[in-house]
Amino acid sequence: MSAIEPLLRALLRLIGEVIPTLLLAGVLIVVSANVISRTILREGFQTANELAIVCFSGVVFFGIIGAALNKQMFGVDYFISRLPRAFERPALLLSHLLVIAISGAVLHAATAQVATARFTTFLALGWPKWIVSAGLAFAMGAIIAAQLLHIVILWRRRGE
């Protein structure tokens, strides 16, 4: 195992597990504060919905990285485990390549959306809306990295 693999795995774990957890905590805090504010003060705060949207988008997009890293994305293992042993490795490779292709297409669409949405902002926050699409693009790039890591590991196990 090269020295870069554990570092890449640790970085992807941070991005795909720790960050979504923190963002989910942010969603819960913001939404709860808004509900309490509306109940007690009879008025919510304007930024709550937009903050919740940004945080929840991050939960979903970055959480997919963790799922990809832990091979929990599409239930592929269930079907591959039912294949004859000779077909397992090629089927795994094909599944990783398909995820890379799909992630590449989404990455392309997300970067195009960043380019077209660069002048729009969230009304209450004033933040540019492209940050949500940039988060999606970053997540797709990280998923591609996770799939390449899985392919490297699969390649090393070819002699087993």
Disulfide bonds with the S-S distance in Angstrom:
none
